[in-house]
Amino acid sequence: MIRRISWLYHPQTLREKGLIWSSGLATVTLIIILYGLSVYWSLEPDSFDIEENTRQELSGADSVTGAHTTAALIRVMETLLEKPGGYLSNDIMPPSVLLDNIPNWEFGALVQSRDLARALRNDISRSQSQSTENKDLSVAEPQFNFSNDSWILPSTEGEYRKGIQALRRYLAGLAKNDAQNTQFYARADNLRVWLSVVEKRLGSLSQRLSASVGQERINTDLAGDPDAAQSTQGMSQLEVHTPWLEIDDVFYEARGSTWALVHFLRAVELDFREILMKKNALVSLRQIIRELEATQQPVMSPMVLNGGGFGIVTNYSLVMASYISRANAAVIDLRNLMSEG
């Protein structure tokens, strides 16, 4: 008996037990830290004030036409890189490699930023089809189209920062009276071109969100043109269903996309104010913003619930699709107003 007890308290045995306890405690502590980081990094960024953001970018100087929209684009791209946890879409280390909600949120905001940067380069900064493009925007737009998940050199963050620097040079040029080649043309046709892209983005998101419950749709690809043709023969009915594991990905992509779009539209309201008032379209734009703001309501559930359309469990994707669909319809109306005299 004494020999058995002495074995239990043998120094080597105590040392082994101590190592086991220390290893277990370290493992539990590491798990708690990683979980806390994952929760903190999964918080979606807050909205920002457009006019205050523009004042900060211009260092207190007087605002000029186009400054709000350009400054908003800079802030959205910087938010992707500087929010808690930084840019997560290209991380390969835990806990960010295990997260998928925020990376999808980032991609949604990034797509809207790419669309606006392309519109700035190709249309809004040019007076006519044969005018030369702005040299800074010709740098910013392709930089934002760099691969969103590249972690090896060159890194995604580094390429996006080059685009942000180019946008800042463009913004500085807008504020200079002698920089005649740096312009922002707040015209109805320029706004209409960008809105046509926004319309398609919102329509696609709405369809993908609605497919969370699965449905059969009539194929309308060639509707409206009796002479239209397509590459391959299509079915008359299509069964559309988002895979169960991808439903929350689409939901958070839509959250990021609408978050960025709300800020861009608020900036457009300030930069295109005169033409919007002339077209009696200011109220229409504000209604679009209100519909999109509703998509940013806090998600009260720890997971995205997607029950049946009229089932017991709510369907977050269908609620999101409802707001986006109404905003999409309002964008179509606004674009039509821009085309009228």
Long-range contacts (C-beta under 8 A, 24 or more apart in sequence): 34-94, 34-95, 35-95, 37-85, 37-95, 38-95, 38-96, 38-98, 38-99, 40-84, 40-85, 41-84, 41-85, 41-88, 41-95, 41-96, 41-99, 41-102, 42-99, 42-101, 42-102, 43-84, 44-102, 44-105, 44-255, 44-256, 44-259, 45-79, 45-83, 45-259, 47-259, 47-262, 47-263, 47-296, 48-75, 48-79, 48-263, 50-263, 50-266, 50-267, 50-270, 51-270, 54-267, 57-168, 57-171, 58-171, 58-175, 61-175, 62-175, 64-174, 64-175, 64-184, 65-174, 65-184, 65-186, 65-271, 66-124, 66-174, 66-183, 66-184, 66-186, 66-271, 67-171, 67-174, 67-175, 67-184, 67-271, 68-266, 68-267, 68-268, 68-270, 68-271, 69-116, 69-120, 69-124, 69-184, 69-264, 69-267, 69-268, 69-271, 70-120, 70-167, 70-170, 70-171, 70-174, 70-184, 71-171, 71-267, 72-263, 72-264, 72-266, 72-267, 73-113, 73-116, 73-117, 73-120, 73-167, 73-264, 74-164, 74-167, 74-168, 74-171, 75-263, 76-109, 76-112, 76-113, 76-260, 76-263, 76-264, 77-113, 77-144, 77-160, 77-163, 77-164, 77-167, 78-164, 79-109, 80-106, 80-109, 80-110, 80-113, 80-160, 81-157, 81-160, 81-161, 86-157, 87-156, 87-157, 87-160, 89-148, 89-149, 89-156, 90-148, 90-149, 90-150, 90-151, 90-155, 90-156, 90-157, 91-151, 92-151, 100-248, 100-249, 100-252, 101-248, 101-249, 101-252, 102-252, 104-248, 104-249, 104-250, 104-252, 104-253, 104-256, 105-252, 105-253, 105-255, 105-256, 105-259, 106-148, 106-256, 107-148, 107-253, 107-256, 108-252, 108-253, 108-254, 108-255, 108-256, 108-257, 108-258, 108-259, 108-260, 109-256, 109-257, 109-259, 109-260, 110-144, 110-148, 110-256, 111-201, 111-257, 112-198, 112-201, 112-257, 112-260, 112-261, 112-264, 113-144, 113-260, 114-141, 114-144, 114-145, 115-194, 115-197, 115-198, 115-201, 116-194, 116-264, 117-141, 117-144, 117-163, 117-167, 118-197, 119-190, 119-193, 119-194, 119-197, 120-170, 120-184, 123-189, 123-190, 123-193, 123-194, 124-184, 124-185, 124-186, 124-190, 124-194, 125-170, 125-182, 125-183, 125-184, 125-185, 126-183, 126-185, 127-183, 127-185, 132-181, 134-170, 134-173, 134-181, 134-182, 134-183, 135-181, 136-166, 136-167, 136-169, 136-170, 136-173, 136-182, 137-166, 137-167, 137-170, 139-163, 139-166, 140-164, 140-166, 140-167, 140-170, 184-271, 186-271, 186-272, 186-274, 186-275, 187-275, 188-275, 188-279, 188-338, 188-339, 189-338, 191-268, 191-272, 191-275, 191-338, 192-335, 192-338, 192-339, 195-331, 195-334, 195-335, 195-338, 196-335, 198-261, 198-331, 199-328, 199-331, 199-332, 199-335, 201-257, 202-261, 202-324, 202-325, 202-327, 202-328, 202-331, 203-328, 205-250, 205-253, 205-254, 205-257, 205-321, 205-324, 206-321, 206-324, 206-325, 206-328, 207-240, 208-242, 208-250, 208-254, 209-250, 209-251, 209-254, 209-317, 209-318, 209-320, 209-321, 209-324, 210-317, 210-318, 210-321, 211-240, 211-241, 211-242, 212-242, 212-247, 212-250, 212-306, 212-315, 212-317, 212-318, 213-241, 213-306, 213-308, 213-309, 213-315, 213-317, 213-318, 214-239, 214-240, 214-241, 214-242, 215-239, 215-240, 215-241, 216-240, 242-317, 247-304, 247-306, 247-317, 248-303, 248-304, 250-317, 251-304, 251-316, 251-317, 251-320, 252-304, 254-295, 254-320, 254-324, 255-295, 255-296, 255-320, 258-292, 258-295, 258-296, 258-323, 258-324, 258-327, 259-296, 261-292, 262-289, 262-292, 262-293, 262-296, 265-289, 265-292, 275-338, 279-337, 279-338, 279-340, 280-337, 281-334, 281-337, 281-338, 284-330, 284-333, 284-334, 284-337, 285-334, 287-330, 288-327, 288-330, 288-331, 288-334, 291-323, 291-324, 291-326, 291-327, 291-330, 292-323, 292-324, 292-327, 294-323, 295-320, 295-323, 295-324
